[in-house]
Amino acid sequence: MTQESHAAYPMPQLSERDFNSLAHFVTERLGIRMPRVKLLMVQSRLLRRLHELGLDTFSDYQDLLLNSQSAEQEQRHFFDLITTHKTDFYREPAHFDFLAQRILEKLPKGHLRLWSAGCSSGEEAYTLGMILADHSVCHPGFSYEILGTDVSQRILNAARDAIYPEEHVAPVPLAQRKRYLLRGKDSQAGMVRIAPELRQRVEFMRLNLMDPRFPLSAEMNVIFFRNVMIYFDRPTQARVLSGICRHLCPGGHLFISHTESILSSDLPLVQVAPSVFRKLA
Ligand SMILES: C[S@@+](CC[C@H](N)C(=O)[O-])C[C@H]1O[C@@H](n2cnc3c(N)ncnc32)[C@H](O)[C@@H]1O
């Protein structure tokens, strides 16, 4: 945009008042804290959306988001834009070593249910998938299922597509890259896709951790709940953690990020390694 056109069509500015009301809505619906320092980030993430909708001001956007007939539909877009999706394959690798050496080693047979809560674009769930698939090859009596959930529909679609830039899979060990990743050709050159056998083993579902009940059909043996509660305030962290714990089977393991902590002492958990907890029987 030239300087002249910029002057003729000034960029909408997010006022403090509009920010506060959007921030309140985000905290109430997603649990995510929105301190004043996030104002410019929120403004820049929403500007393109205003443009797509042909809206001139953030107040108009807020009316659409909160009071219009299409409010619910717009809220989905808004949640996609406002949530932070940074993730990686083999992020915090010590957790995957713990899973392989301390949990799976003792399970030559049986059925394991794993949940990546706040799974973003699927890298965490597929990392689990590769490790579990390797284990089941060597142990025919062993089976597993993996669930990935997130509040953002757009990011869940990306997780289901399972297509990633080649440089993103650098942390995946070579043997697993050969076994579980397909290299793109022509228009997909430079991209890789998770192999269908692995994609079929991972289910993705929209779930807002703020909902009072999680629609899960069974208790989980392993829950990865990492780099999500860091965005929540303390009461929300405690409430969501207690919901997560209710869905962990006795003896099951909960993994949180190394940068997070569990402050509540009321939970039936014992710490077994840095940022790894076991539910008491
Ligand atoms: C930073 S990513 C973490 C991804 C992965 N767990 C990891 O550690 O790499 C945080 C994810 O939590 C999701 N999220 C935030 N608030 C949520 C909520 N209330 N319910 C469910 N998911 C939420 C976001 O959409 C985002 O994809």
The ligand as a Gaussian input file, in Angstrom:
#p B3LYP/6-31G(d) Opt

LIG

0 1
 C        0.921000     -24.103000      21.644000
 S       -0.192000     -25.335000      21.065000
 C        0.457000     -26.793000      21.847000
 C        0.522000     -27.962000      20.903000
 C        1.132000     -29.234000      21.485000
 N        0.404000     -29.712000      22.623000
 C        2.587000     -29.026000      21.838000
 O        2.938000     -29.028000      23.012000
 O        3.396000     -28.844000      20.918000
 C       -1.646000     -24.967000      22.073000
 C       -2.937000     -25.512000      21.471000
 O       -3.969000     -25.454000      22.471000
 C       -5.187000     -25.136000      21.844000
 N       -6.124000     -24.563000      22.820000
 C       -6.087000     -23.356000      23.422000
 N       -7.139000     -23.191000      24.230000
 C       -7.859000     -24.335000      24.151000
 C       -9.063000     -24.783000      24.753000
 N       -9.763000     -24.002000      25.597000
 N       -9.515000     -26.026000      24.451000
 C       -8.821000     -26.811000      23.595000
 N       -7.690000     -26.444000      22.978000
 C       -7.208000     -25.215000      23.263000
 C       -4.783000     -24.150000      20.749000
 O       -5.752000     -24.072000      19.703000
 C       -3.441000     -24.700000      20.288000
 O       -3.554000     -25.498000      19.147000

